[in-house]
Amino acid sequence: MMRVLVACEYSGTVRDAFRALGHDAWSCDLLPTERPGPHHHGSVMDILDDGWDLMIAHPPCTHLAVSGARWFKDKRVEQGMALNFVRVLMDARIPRIAIENPISIISSRIRKPDQIIQPWQFGHGETKATCLWLKNLPLLKPTNIVEGREARIHKMPPSKDRWKLRSTTYAGIAAAMAEQWGGHAD
């Protein structure tokens, strides 16, 4: 059994995929969790050094994603803070780390991602390029390549919950992470 920290996750999707395989997985976010389960409601900085074996972190992409490039000139301070947060997560004293984010300035300001995955590689007929920066973890292998690919997330109309819907990890990707990076706990 591994102790797994899923940082910056309110949905519980990745946490629950690891728990289903018998791991002691916790989500952590400034928001409360949407599903019952072990969740630290607060800053990941409060629990970063609590003896985790694996961390999967989803740092907020608001000031990082290149989809917002037209606003970059007006948010240099926010970008600097967001990049520093990513660096802290990458440098955490945790043996295995995955940082997940869309195509972003992490690639040009810190380092290129180890892998770019798509939901359609894991059973979801949608496109949404997702970068993974990995430490002591293998690349994710596709589990269920599907046809009928659509940019549903990109085409989502404005709404108060749009950001939440866009940031939730696909269940197929969460399951692949749990199986391939955690396996079944003994």
FIKOLZA-1660 file (N, C-alpha, C; in steps of 0.1 Angstrom, whole numbers, plus 5000, padded with zeros to 4 digits):
% residues 186
   i   px   py   pz ch aa at
   1 5008 4988 5000  A  M  N
   1 5000 5000 5000  A  M CA
   1 5009 5012 5000  A  M  C
   2 5005 5022 4991  A  M  N
   2 5013 5034 4991  A  M CA
   2 5004 5046 4997  A  M  C
   3 5011 5055 5002  A  R  N
   3 5005 5068 5006  A  R CA
   3 5005 5077 4994  A  R  C
   4 4994 5081 4989  A  V  N
   4 4993 5089 4977  A  V CA
   4 4986 5102 4980  A  V  C
   5 4992 5113 4976  A  L  N
   5 4987 5127 4978  A  L CA
   5 4983 5131 4964  A  L  C
   6 4970 5135 4962  A  V  N
   6 4966 5141 4950  A  V CA
   6 4963 5156 4953  A  V  C
   7 4973 5164 4949  A  A  N
   7 4973 5178 4952  A  A CA
   7 4965 5186 4942  A  A  C
   8 4958 5196 4948  A  C  N
   8 4950 5205 4939  A  C CA
   8 4938 5197 4932  A  C  C
   9 4932 5188 4940  A  E  N
   9 4921 5181 4935  A  E CA
   9 4909 5182 4944  A  E  C
  10 4898 5188 4940  A  Y  N
  10 4886 5189 4947  A  Y CA
  10 4876 5178 4944  A  Y  C
  11 4877 5172 4932  A  S  N
  11 4867 5162 4927  A  S CA
  11 4868 5148 4933  A  S  C
  12 4880 5145 4937  A  G  N
  12 4882 5131 4943  A  G CA
  12 4884 5120 4933  A  G  C
  13 4884 5124 4920  A  T  N
  13 4885 5114 4909  A  T CA
  13 4898 5105 4910  A  T  C
  14 4909 5112 4910  A  V  N
  14 4922 5105 4911  A  V CA
  14 4924 5098 4924  A  V  C
  15 4920 5105 4935  A  R  N
  15 4921 5099 4948  A  R CA
  15 4913 5086 4949  A  R  C
  16 4901 5086 4944  A  D  N
  16 4892 5074 4945  A  D CA
  16 4897 5063 4936  A  D  C
  17 4904 5066 4925  A  A  N
  17 4909 5055 4916  A  A CA
  17 4920 5048 4924  A  A  C
  18 4929 5055 4931  A  F  N
  18 4939 5049 4939  A  F CA
  18 4933 5041 4951  A  F  C
  19 4923 5047 4958  A  R  N
  19 4917 5040 4969  A  R CA
  19 4910 5027 4965  A  R  C
  20 4904 5027 4953  A  A  N
  20 4898 5015 4948  A  A CA
  20 4908 5003 4946  A  A  C
  21 4920 5007 4945  A  L  N
  21 4931 4996 4944  A  L CA
  21 4937 4994 4958  A  L  C
  22 4932 4999 4969  A  G  N
  22 4937 4997 4982  A  G CA
  22 4948 5006 4987  A  G  C
  23 4950 5017 4981  A  H  N
  23 4960 5027 4986  A  H CA
  23 4954 5037 4996  A  H  C
  24 4963 5042 5004  A  D  N
  24 4959 5053 5013  A  D CA
  24 4960 5066 5006  A  D  C
  25 4950 5070 4998  A  A  N
  25 4951 5081 4989  A  A CA
  25 4942 5093 4995  A  A  C
  26 4948 5105 4995  A  W  N
  26 4942 5117 5000  A  W CA
  26 4942 5127 4989  A  W  C
  27 4931 5134 4987  A  S  N
  27 4930 5146 4979  A  S CA
  27 4933 5158 4988  A  S  C
  28 4937 5169 4982  A  C  N
  28 4939 5182 4989  A  C CA
  28 4936 5193 4980  A  C  C
  29 4929 5203 4985  A  D  N
  29 4926 5215 4977  A  D CA
  29 4921 5226 4986  A  D  C
  30 4921 5238 4981  A  L  N
  30 4916 5249 4989  A  L CA
  30 4901 5248 4989  A  L  C
  31 4895 5241 4980  A  L  N
  31 4880 5238 4980  A  L CA
  31 4877 5226 4987  A  L  C
  32 4865 5224 4993  A  P  N
  32 4861 5212 4999  A  P CA
  32 4860 5201 4988  A  P  C
  33 4861 5188 4991  A  T  N
  33 4859 5178 4981  A  T CA
  33 4845 5177 4977  A  T  C
  34 4843 5172 4965  A  E  N
  34 4829 5170 4959  A  E CA
  34 4824 5156 4963  A  E  C
  35 4833 5147 4966  A  R  N
  35 4829 5133 4970  A  R CA
  35 4834 5130 4983  A  R  C
  36 4827 5123 4991  A  P  N
  36 4832 5119 5004  A  P CA
  36 4845 5111 5003  A  P  C
  37 4854 5113 5012  A  G  N
  37 4866 5106 5012  A  G CA
  37 4877 5114 5018  A  G  C
  38 4889 5108 5021  A  P  N
  38 4900 5115 5027  A  P CA
  38 4904 5128 5019  A  P  C
  39 4903 5139 5026  A  H  N
  39 4905 5152 5019  A  H CA
  39 4911 5162 5029  A  H  C
  40 4922 5168 5025  A  H  N
  40 4927 5179 5033  A  H CA
  40 4922 5192 5027  A  H  C
  41 4913 5199 5034  A  H  N
  41 4907 5212 5029  A  H CA
  41 4916 5223 5033  A  H  C
  42 4926 5227 5025  A  G  N
  42 4935 5237 5028  A  G CA
  42 4947 5236 5018  A  G  C
  43 4958 5243 5022  A  S  N
  43 4969 5243 5013  A  S CA
  43 4977 5230 5013  A  S  C
  44 4982 5226 5002  A  V  N
  44 4990 5214 5001  A  V CA
  44 5003 5216 5008  A  V  C
  45 5007 5229 5010  A  M  N
  45 5020 5232 5017  A  M CA
  45 5019 5227 5032  A  M  C
  46 5007 5226 5037  A  D  N
  46 5006 5221 5051  A  D CA
  46 5009 5207 5053  A  D  C
  47 5007 5199 5042  A  I  N
  47 5009 5184 5043  A  I CA
  47 5019 5178 5033  A  I  C
  48 5026 5187 5027  A  L  N
  48 5036 5182 5016  A  L CA
  48 5047 5173 5022  A  L  C
  49 5051 5175 5034  A  D  N
  49 5062 5167 5040  A  D CA
  49 5057 5156 5049  A  D  C
  50 5045 5151 5047  A  D  N
  50 5039 5141 5056  A  D CA
  50 5041 5127 5052  A  D  C
  51 5052 5124 5045  A  G  N
  51 5056 5110 5043  A  G CA
  51 5049 5104 5031  A  G  C
  52 5046 5110 5021  A  W  N
  52 5039 5105 5009  A  W CA
  52 5049 5096 5001  A  W  C
  53 5044 5086 4994  A  D  N
  53 5051 5078 4985  A  D CA
  53 5050 5083 4971  A  D  C
  54 5039 5089 4968  A  L  N
  54 5035 5094 4954  A  L CA
  54 5027 5106 4955  A  L  C
  55 5030 5116 4947  A  M  N
  55 5021 5128 4946  A  M CA
  55 5018 5130 4931  A  M  C
  56 5005 5132 4929  A  I  N
  56 5000 5136 4916  A  I CA
  56 4994 5150 4918  A  I  C
  57 5000 5160 4912  A  A  N
  57 4995 5174 4914  A  A CA
  57 4989 5180 4902  A  A  C
  58 4979 5187 4904  A  H  N
  58 4972 5194 4893  A  H CA
  58 4972 5209 4897  A  H  C
  59 4983 5216 4896  A  P  N
  59 4984 5230 4899  A  P CA
  59 4974 5238 4891  A  P  C
  60 4968 5248 4896  A  P  N
  60 4958 5256 4889  A  P CA
  60 4965 5262 4876  A  P  C
  61 4958 5261 4865  A  C  N
  61 4964 5265 4852  A  C CA
  61 4960 5279 4848  A  C  C
  62 4953 5286 4856  A  T  N
  62 4947 5299 4853  A  T CA
  62 4958 5309 4847  A  T  C
  63 4970 5309 4853  A  H  N
  63 4980 5318 4849  A  H CA
  63 4991 5311 4841  A  H  C
  64 4989 5298 4838  A  L  N
  64 5000 5291 4831  A  L CA
  64 4996 5286 4817  A  L  C
  65 4983 5283 4815  A  A  N
  65 4979 5277 4802  A  A CA
  65 4981 5286 4791  A  A  C
  66 4986 5281 4780  A  V  N
  66 4988 5290 4768  A  V CA
  66 4975 5294 4761  A  V  C
  67 4964 5287 4765  A  S  N
  67 4951 5291 4760  A  S CA
  67 4947 5306 4765  A  S  C
  68 4954 5310 4775  A  G  N
  68 4952 5324 4780  A  G CA
  68 4963 5333 4776  A  G  C
  69 4971 5330 4766  A  A  N
  69 4983 5338 4762  A  A CA
  69 4980 5353 4760  A  A  C
  70 4968 5356 4755  A  R  N
  70 4965 5370 4752  A  R CA
  70 4965 5379 4764  A  R  C
  71 4964 5373 4776  A  W  N
  71 4964 5380 4789  A  W CA
  71 4977 5380 4796  A  W  C
  72 4987 5373 4791  A  F  N
  72 5000 5371 4798  A  F CA
  72 5006 5384 4801  A  F  C
  73 5006 5394 4793  A  K  N
  73 5013 5406 4796  A  K CA
  73 5008 5413 4808  A  K  C
  74 4995 5410 4811  A  D  N
  74 4989 5417 4823  A  D CA
  74 4990 5409 4836  A  D  C
  75 4996 5397 4835  A  K  N
  75 4997 5389 4847  A  K CA
  75 5010 5383 4850  A  K  C
  76 5020 5390 4848  A  R  N
  76 5034 5386 4851  A  R CA
  76 5036 5382 4865  A  R  C
  77 5031 5389 4874  A  V  N
  77 5033 5386 4889  A  V CA
  77 5026 5373 4892  A  V  C
  78 5013 5372 4887  A  E  N
  78 5006 5359 4890  A  E CA
  78 5013 5347 4884  A  E  C
  79 5018 5349 4871  A  Q  N
  79 5025 5338 4865  A  Q CA
  79 5038 5334 4873  A  Q  C
  80 5045 5344 4878  A  G  N
  80 5057 5341 4886  A  G CA
  80 5053 5333 4898  A  G  C
  81 5042 5337 4905  A  M  N
  81 5038 5330 4917  A  M CA
  81 5034 5315 4913  A  M  C
  82 5026 5314 4902  A  A  N
  82 5022 5301 4898  A  A CA
  82 5034 5292 4894  A  A  C
  83 5043 5297 4887  A  L  N
  83 5055 5289 4884  A  L CA
  83 5063 5285 4896  A  L  C
  84 5064 5294 4906  A  N  N
  84 5071 5291 4918  A  N CA
  84 5064 5279 4926  A  N  C
  85 5051 5280 4925  A  F  N
  85 5043 5269 4931  A  F CA
  85 5046 5256 4925  A  F  C
  86 5046 5256 4911  A  V  N
  86 5049 5243 4904  A  V CA
  86 5063 5238 4907  A  V  C
  87 5073 5248 4909  A  R  N
  87 5087 5243 4912  A  R CA
  87 5087 5237 4926  A  R  C
  88 5079 5243 4936  A  V  N
  88 5079 5237 4949  A  V CA
  88 5073 5223 4948  A  V  C
  89 5063 5221 4941  A  L  N
  89 5057 5207 4939  A  L CA
  89 5067 5198 4933  A  L  C
  90 5073 5202 4922  A  M  N
  90 5083 5194 4915  A  M CA
  90 5095 5190 4924  A  M  C
  91 5099 5199 4933  A  D  N
  91 5110 5197 4942  A  D CA
  91 5107 5190 4955  A  D  C
  92 5094 5187 4957  A  A  N
  92 5090 5181 4970  A  A CA
  92 5098 5168 4973  A  A  C
  93 5100 5166 4986  A  R  N
  93 5107 5154 4990  A  R CA
  93 5097 5142 4990  A  R  C
  94 5093 5138 4978  A  I  N
  94 5084 5127 4976  A  I CA
  94 5090 5119 4965  A  I  C
  95 5092 5106 4967  A  P  N
  95 5099 5097 4958  A  P CA
  95 5094 5097 4943  A  P  C
  96 5081 5097 4942  A  R  N
  96 5075 5097 4928  A  R CA
  96 5065 5109 4927  A  R  C
  97 5066 5116 4916  A  I  N
  97 5058 5128 4914  A  I CA
  97 5053 5129 4900  A  I  C
  98 5041 5132 4898  A  A  N
  98 5035 5136 4885  A  A CA
  98 5029 5150 4886  A  A  C
  99 5032 5159 4878  A  I  N
  99 5026 5172 4877  A  I CA
  99 5018 5172 4864  A  I  C
 100 5005 5175 4865  A  E  N
 100 4996 5175 4853  A  E CA
 100 4991 5189 4851  A  E  C
 101 4991 5193 4838  A  N  N
 101 4987 5206 4834  A  N CA
 101 4984 5206 4819  A  N  C
 102 4976 5215 4814  A  P  N
 102 4974 5216 4799  A  P CA
 102 4987 5222 4793  A  P  C
 103 4987 5224 4780  A  I  N
 103 4999 5230 4773  A  I CA
 103 5001 5244 4780  A  I  C
 104 5013 5246 4786  A  S  N
 104 5014 5258 4794  A  S CA
 104 5029 5263 4793  A  S  C
 105 5031 5274 4800  A  I  N
 105 5044 5280 4801  A  I CA
 105 5054 5272 4810  A  I  C
 106 5049 5262 4816  A  I  N
 106 5058 5253 4824  A  I CA
 106 5068 5247 4814  A  I  C
 107 5064 5244 4802  A  S  N
 107 5072 5238 4792  A  S CA
 107 5084 5247 4788  A  S  C
 108 5082 5260 4787  A  S  N
 108 5092 5269 4783  A  S CA
 108 5099 5276 4795  A  S  C
 109 5093 5277 4806  A  R  N
 109 5099 5284 4818  A  R CA
 109 5106 5274 4828  A  R  C
 110 5102 5261 4828  A  I  N
 110 5108 5252 4838  A  I CA
 110 5114 5241 4830  A  I  C
 111 5106 5232 4823  A  R  N
 111 5111 5222 4814  A  R CA
 111 5100 5216 4806  A  R  C
 112 5104 5209 4795  A  K  N
 112 5094 5203 4787  A  K CA
 112 5087 5191 4794  A  K  C
 113 5075 5188 4791  A  P  N
 113 5069 5177 4798  A  P CA
 113 5075 5164 4793  A  P  C
 114 5073 5154 4801  A  D  N
 114 5078 5140 4798  A  D CA
 114 5068 5133 4788  A  D  C
 115 5056 5137 4789  A  Q  N
 115 5046 5131 4781  A  Q CA
 115 5034 5140 4779  A  Q  C
 116 5027 5139 4767  A  I  N
 116 5015 5146 4765  A  I CA
 116 5004 5135 4761  A  I  C
 117 4994 5135 4769  A  I  N
 117 4983 5125 4767  A  I CA
 117 4970 5131 4763  A  I  C
 118 4961 5123 4758  A  Q  N
 118 4948 5128 4754  A  Q CA
 118 4937 5119 4760  A  Q  C
 119 4925 5124 4763  A  P  N
 119 4914 5116 4769  A  P CA
 119 4911 5104 4760  A  P  C
 120 4911 5106 4746  A  W  N
 120 4908 5095 4737  A  W CA
 120 4917 5083 4738  A  W  C
 121 4928 5085 4745  A  Q  N
 121 4937 5073 4747  A  Q CA
 121 4933 5065 4759  A  Q  C
 122 4923 5070 4766  A  F  N
 122 4919 5063 4779  A  F CA
 122 4904 5062 4780  A  F  C
 123 4897 5060 4768  A  G  N
 123 4883 5057 4768  A  G CA
 123 4873 5068 4767  A  G  C
 124 4878 5080 4765  A  H  N
 124 4869 5092 4763  A  H CA
 124 4871 5098 4749  A  H  C
 125 4860 5099 4742  A  G  N
 125 4861 5104 4728  A  G CA
 125 4862 5119 4727  A  G  C
 126 4872 5124 4734  A  E  N
 126 4874 5139 4734  A  E CA
 126 4889 5142 4733  A  E  C
 127 4892 5154 4728  A  T  N
 127 4906 5159 4728  A  T CA
 127 4908 5169 4739  A  T  C
 128 4919 5168 4745  A  K  N
 128 4923 5178 4755  A  K CA
 128 4938 5175 4759  A  K  C
 129 4947 5181 4751  A  A  N
 129 4961 5178 4754  A  A CA
 129 4965 5181 4768  A  A  C
 130 4970 5171 4775  A  T  N
 130 4974 5172 4789  A  T CA
 130 4988 5168 4791  A  T  C
 131 4996 5176 4796  A  C  N
 131 5011 5174 4798  A  C CA
 131 5013 5168 4812  A  C  C
 132 5023 5159 4812  A  L  N
 132 5027 5152 4824  A  L CA
 132 5042 5154 4826  A  L  C
 133 5046 5160 4837  A  W  N
 133 5060 5161 4841  A  W CA
 133 5062 5151 4852  A  W  C
 134 5071 5141 4850  A  L  N
 134 5072 5129 4858  A  L CA
 134 5086 5129 4865  A  L  C
 135 5085 5123 4878  A  K  N
 135 5097 5120 4885  A  K CA
 135 5096 5106 4890  A  K  C
 136 5105 5097 4886  A  N  N
 136 5105 5083 4890  A  N CA
 136 5092 5076 4887  A  N  C
 137 5086 5079 4876  A  L  N
 137 5073 5073 4871  A  L CA
 137 5075 5070 4856  A  L  C
 138 5069 5058 4852  A  P  N
 138 5069 5055 4838  A  P CA
 138 5059 5064 4830  A  P  C
 139 5060 5065 4817  A  L  N
 139 5050 5071 4809  A  L CA
 139 5037 5063 4810  A  L  C
 140 5026 5070 4809  A  L  N
 140 5013 5063 4809  A  L CA
 140 5011 5056 4796  A  L  C
 141 5007 5044 4796  A  K  N
 141 5004 5036 4784  A  K CA
 141 4989 5038 4781  A  K  C
 142 4985 5041 4769  A  P  N
 142 4971 5042 4766  A  P CA
 142 4964 5029 4769  A  P  C
 143 4951 5030 4774  A  T  N
 143 4944 5018 4779  A  T CA
 143 4932 5015 4770  A  T  C
 144 4926 5025 4763  A  N  N
 144 4914 5023 4755  A  N CA
 144 4913 5034 4745  A  N  C
 145 4919 5032 4733  A  I  N
 145 4919 5042 4723  A  I CA
 145 4905 5042 4716  A  I  C
 146 4899 5054 4716  A  V  N
 146 4885 5055 4710  A  V CA
 146 4885 5064 4698  A  V  C
 147 4875 5062 4689  A  E  N
 147 4873 5071 4678  A  E CA
 147 4863 5082 4682  A  E  C
 148 4859 5090 4672  A  G  N
 148 4849 5100 4675  A  G CA
 148 4854 5111 4684  A  G  C
 149 4866 5116 4681  A  R  N
 149 4872 5126 4690  A  R CA
 149 4866 5140 4688  A  R  C
 150 4863 5146 4699  A  E  N
 150 4857 5159 4698  A  E CA
 150 4863 5168 4708  A  E  C
 151 4864 5181 4705  A  A  N
 151 4870 5191 4714  A  A CA
 151 4859 5197 4723  A  A  C
 152 4852 5188 4730  A  R  N
 152 4840 5192 4739  A  R CA
 152 4845 5203 4749  A  R  C
 153 4856 5200 4756  A  I  N
 153 4860 5209 4766  A  I CA
 153 4863 5223 4761  A  I  C
 154 4870 5223 4749  A  H  N
 154 4873 5236 4743  A  H CA
 154 4861 5244 4739  A  H  C
 155 4850 5237 4735  A  K  N
 155 4838 5243 4730  A  K CA
 155 4828 5246 4741  A  K  C
 156 4831 5243 4753  A  M  N
 156 4822 5245 4764  A  M CA
 156 4817 5260 4765  A  M  C
 157 4804 5262 4766  A  P  N
 157 4800 5276 4767  A  P CA
 157 4803 5282 4781  A  P  C
 158 4804 5295 4782  A  P  N
 158 4807 5301 4795  A  P CA
 158 4796 5298 4805  A  P  C
 159 4800 5295 4817  A  S  N
 159 4791 5293 4828  A  S CA
 159 4799 5295 4841  A  S  C
 160 4792 5295 4852  A  K  N
 160 4798 5297 4865  A  K CA
 160 4807 5285 4869  A  K  C
 161 4804 5273 4864  A  D  N
 161 4811 5261 4867  A  D CA
 161 4820 5256 4856  A  D  C
 162 4822 5264 4846  A  R  N
 162 4830 5260 4834  A  R CA
 162 4844 5256 4838  A  R  C
 163 4850 5264 4847  A  W  N
 163 4864 5261 4851  A  W CA
 163 4865 5248 4858  A  W  C
 164 4855 5245 4867  A  K  N
 164 4855 5232 4874  A  K CA
 164 4853 5221 4864  A  K  C
 165 4844 5222 4855  A  L  N
 165 4842 5211 4845  A  L CA
 165 4854 5209 4836  A  L  C
 166 4861 5220 4833  A  R  N
 166 4873 5218 4825  A  R CA
 166 4885 5213 4832  A  R  C
 167 4885 5214 4845  A  S  N
 167 4897 5209 4853  A  S CA
 167 4896 5195 4859  A  S  C
 168 4884 5189 4858  A  T  N
 168 4882 5176 4864  A  T CA
 168 4889 5165 4855  A  T  C
 169 4897 5157 4862  A  T  N
 169 4904 5146 4855  A  T CA
 169 4894 5136 4850  A  T  C
 170 4896 5131 4838  A  Y  N
 170 4888 5120 4832  A  Y CA
 170 4890 5108 4840  A  Y  C
 171 4879 5100 4842  A  A  N
 171 4880 5088 4850  A  A CA
 171 4889 5078 4844  A  A  C
 172 4890 5077 4831  A  G  N
 172 4899 5067 4824  A  G CA
 172 4913 5071 4826  A  G  C
 173 4917 5083 4827  A  I  N
 173 4930 5088 4829  A  I CA
 173 4934 5085 4844  A  I  C
 174 4924 5088 4853  A  A  N
 174 4927 5085 4867  A  A CA
 174 4929 5070 4870  A  A  C
 175 4921 5062 4863  A  A  N
 175 4922 5047 4865  A  A CA
 175 4936 5042 4859  A  A  C
 176 4940 5048 4848  A  A  N
 176 4953 5044 4843  A  A CA
 176 4965 5048 4852  A  A  C
 177 4964 5060 4858  A  M  N
 177 4974 5064 4868  A  M CA
 177 4974 5055 4879  A  M  C
 178 4963 5051 4885  A  A  N
 178 4962 5042 4896  A  A CA
 178 4968 5028 4893  A  A  C
 179 4964 5023 4882  A  E  N
 179 4968 5009 4878  A  E CA
 179 4983 5009 4874  A  E  C
 180 4988 5019 4867  A  Q  N
 180 5001 5019 4862  A  Q CA
 180 5012 5025 4872  A  Q  C
 181 5007 5034 4880  A  W  N
 181 5017 5040 4889  A  W CA
 181 5015 5034 4904  A  W  C
 182 5004 5028 4906  A  G  N
 182 5002 5022 4920  A  G CA
 182 5000 5008 4920  A  G  C
 183 4993 5002 4910  A  G  N
 183 4989 4988 4910  A  G CA
 183 4981 4985 4922  A  G  C
 184 4978 4972 4923  A  H  N
 184 4970 4968 4935  A  H CA
 184 4978 4967 4947  A  H  C
 185 4973 4973 4958  A  A  N
 185 4981 4973 4971  A  A CA
 185 4981 4959 4976  A  A  C
 186 4992 4955 4983  A  D  N
 186 4993 4941 4989  A  D CA
 186 4984 4940 5001  A  D  C
% end
